[in-house]
Amino acid sequence: MDKIRLGVVGLGHRGRQMFHLSGISFDYVIPVAACDLFSRNWYKKQWLMDKPMAEYFPETEFYDSYDEMLEKAGLDAVLVETGADVHANFCVKALEHNVNVLTDIPVVANLEEADILWKAAQKSKAIISVGANPNEQKFACMLKDFYESGKLGKPYYMEAEYIHWSLPNSEFHKGITENGDWRKLLCPIRYCTHSLGPLLAILDEDLKEVSCFGTGQHADSSEYEEGNKKDDMSCAQFRTDSGVVVRLLRNGRCRAAIGNHNYRVFGTEGYMERIDRLDKPTIRFNSMKDNPELQEISGEFMPPAYADNPNAVGHGGMDYAILDKFFNALKNGLPAPISLKEGLAMTLPGIYAEESSKRGGEIVKMLYPWDNDWSTNIK
Ligand SMILES: NC(=O)c1ccc[n+]([C@@H]2O[C@H](COP(=O)([O-])OP(=O)(O)OC[C@H]3O[C@@H](n4cnc5c(N)ncnc54)[C@H](O)[C@@H]3O)[C@@H](O)[C@H]2O)c1
């Protein structure tokens, strides 16, 4: 494929950014179609944009119906950028039209969707890749290299936090929630992909059990927006069949601007962490194989392979890397850079964790569409 006719569904701030970056940075990508329920997101200047999307891309056709866009626009690929709890149906429809998909994360909202999407992907001639941009960050790249070089040894305990400063009355909050309610409603532990993705990339087995506790809400009830029932904090512990434990912390409420993404990985031969405090993300590591002393380097997001590329922007270059790898796979007929299997392996643990939390922390067994007994699992 020499040219890629690209569409997008979902023009909230994320969809606008990803489509804009695709359209301006890749000369072989033609931004032919864009879809949202709200035409203002295309025709009017929106939050964080210098001008309306329609002015950046006057040749692009706007649709308010996804089905119509899929029927009429002649797409090679679509970016699925709808709210975090409504991706699967858009992906399935695109795959049924043999349109290649780059979907944002989490990939599905429940086990039934996982089943349907898994089957649709297997039938389709198109590929589906998962836009797990934190898997492209410097820490994730270094961790993979460290593991593959043998310096980490076997990972036996890992932990991650994704903690956002919650500022309900800020301009940021207003901008980021004006197109949908999912940030208000989604159980925090379900947004687990940014944290689990980089860790699962060095595990050769799936997470198979979870126990999760939520704190409930501890501030005065008047401090929470209407409809917000999210725990102030949720904490899940996952375990693999061989006994590797992964702990994950996700917040609903947080009164401090601590860094969003933190990770610690303990291996039989070494250790690696990314700790983000005071806007100085830092990666530290050591290995008994070569250097037992803890070493320290800066932990910015920029994927090392893109560090010299002036086009590499968006979440510190991770967004560009995700798009570049996806478009490159389409151009060269390669497999999805981040497969649906990887996407589901980092998404389903959040769904099972929410279930455990609802059952008061009960241990819940976790199955995936590629497991033999999966069909017994779908309610
Ligand atoms: N990977 C990252 O770094 C990152 C960062 C932010 C957001 N995200 C993900 O990006 C996605 C979008 O986030 P957002 O903040 O822009 O969300 P949003 O809710 O602001 O925007 C979603 C848009 O989808 C549109 N939409 C919903 N149903 C539709 C339909 N049937 N047809 C057409 N349009 C429809 C809505 O009108 C809305 O404008 C989410 O899945 C989120 O998890 C990822």
The ligand as an SDF file (V2000), in Angstrom:
LIG
                    3D

 44 48  0  0  0  0  0  0  0  0999 V2000
   -3.2560    6.7020   24.8940 N   0  0  0  0  0  0  0  0  0  0  0  0
   -3.3230    7.9030   25.4520 C   0  0  0  0  0  0  0  0  0  0  0  0
   -2.3370    8.5520   25.7900 O   0  0  0  0  0  0  0  0  0  0  0  0
   -4.6690    8.5180   25.6190 C   0  0  0  0  0  0  0  0  0  0  0  0
   -4.8310    9.8030   26.1190 C   0  0  0  0  0  0  0  0  0  0  0  0
   -6.1210   10.3180   26.2130 C   0  0  0  0  0  0  0  0  0  0  0  0
   -7.1900    9.5330   25.8020 C   0  0  0  0  0  0  0  0  0  0  0  0
   -6.9830    8.2840   25.3380 N   0  0  0  0  0  0  0  0  0  0  0  0
   -8.0700    7.4460   24.8450 C   0  0  0  0  0  0  0  0  0  0  0  0
   -8.5820    8.0880   23.6900 O   0  0  0  0  0  0  0  0  0  0  0  0
   -9.9710    7.8690   23.5860 C   0  0  0  0  0  0  0  0  0  0  0  0
  -10.6820    9.1920   23.3930 C   0  0  0  0  0  0  0  0  0  0  0  0
  -10.4430   10.0180   24.5090 O   0  0  0  0  0  0  0  0  0  0  0  0
  -11.0710   11.4950   24.5720 P   0  0  0  0  0  0  0  0  0  0  0  0
  -10.5860   12.1160   25.8070 O   0  0  0  0  0  0  0  0  0  0  0  0
  -10.8200   12.1930   23.2960 O   0  0  0  0  0  0  0  0  0  0  0  0
  -12.6140   11.0980   24.7130 O   0  0  0  0  0  0  0  0  0  0  0  0
  -13.8870   12.0030   24.4950 P   0  0  0  0  0  0  0  0  0  0  0  0
  -15.0000   11.3820   25.2470 O   0  0  0  0  0  0  0  0  0  0  0  0
  -13.5540   13.4380   24.7560 O   0  0  0  0  0  0  0  0  0  0  0  0
  -14.1560   11.8990   22.9200 O   0  0  0  0  0  0  0  0  0  0  0  0
  -14.7710   10.7960   22.3440 C   0  0  0  0  0  0  0  0  0  0  0  0
  -15.5550   11.2750   21.1350 C   0  0  0  0  0  0  0  0  0  0  0  0
  -16.1680   10.1420   20.5270 O   0  0  0  0  0  0  0  0  0  0  0  0
  -17.3880   10.5840   19.9760 C   0  0  0  0  0  0  0  0  0  0  0  0
  -18.3120    9.4670   19.7590 N   0  0  0  0  0  0  0  0  0  0  0  0
  -18.8960    8.6790   20.6860 C   0  0  0  0  0  0  0  0  0  0  0  0
  -19.7430    7.8120   20.0850 N   0  0  0  0  0  0  0  0  0  0  0  0
  -19.7030    8.0800   18.7550 C   0  0  0  0  0  0  0  0  0  0  0  0
  -20.3670    7.5300   17.6280 C   0  0  0  0  0  0  0  0  0  0  0  0
  -21.2800    6.5620   17.7470 N   0  0  0  0  0  0  0  0  0  0  0  0
  -20.0840    8.0200   16.4110 N   0  0  0  0  0  0  0  0  0  0  0  0
  -19.1720    9.0360   16.2770 C   0  0  0  0  0  0  0  0  0  0  0  0
  -18.5070    9.6000   17.3150 N   0  0  0  0  0  0  0  0  0  0  0  0
  -18.7730    9.1180   18.5520 C   0  0  0  0  0  0  0  0  0  0  0  0
  -17.9360   11.5570   21.0230 C   0  0  0  0  0  0  0  0  0  0  0  0
  -18.8960   12.4350   20.4710 O   0  0  0  0  0  0  0  0  0  0  0  0
  -16.6580   12.2680   21.4770 C   0  0  0  0  0  0  0  0  0  0  0  0
  -16.4610   13.4890   20.7920 O   0  0  0  0  0  0  0  0  0  0  0  0
  -10.3590    7.1470   24.8530 C   0  0  0  0  0  0  0  0  0  0  0  0
  -10.4860    5.7930   24.5480 O   0  0  0  0  0  0  0  0  0  0  0  0
   -9.2250    7.3170   25.7910 C   0  0  0  0  0  0  0  0  0  0  0  0
   -9.0250    6.1900   26.6030 O   0  0  0  0  0  0  0  0  0  0  0  0
   -5.7430    7.7680   25.2280 C   0  0  0  0  0  0  0  0  0  0  0  0
  1  2  1  0
  2  3  2  0
  2  4  1  0
  4  5  1  0
  4 44  2  0
  5  6  2  0
  6  7  1  0
  7  8  2  0
  8  9  1  0
  8 44  1  0
  9 10  1  0
  9 42  1  0
 10 11  1  0
 11 12  1  0
 11 40  1  0
 12 13  1  0
 13 14  1  0
 14 15  2  0
 14 16  1  0
 14 17  1  0
 17 18  1  0
 18 19  2  0
 18 20  1  0
 18 21  1  0
 21 22  1  0
 22 23  1  0
 23 24  1  0
 23 38  1  0
 24 25  1  0
 25 26  1  0
 25 36  1  0
 26 27  1  0
 26 35  1  0
 27 28  2  0
 28 29  1  0
 29 30  1  0
 29 35  2  0
 30 31  1  0
 30 32  2  0
 32 33  1  0
 33 34  2  0
 34 35  1  0
 36 37  1  0
 36 38  1  0
 38 39  1  0
 40 41  1  0
 40 42  1  0
 42 43  1  0
M  CHG  2   8   1  16  -1
M  END
$$$$
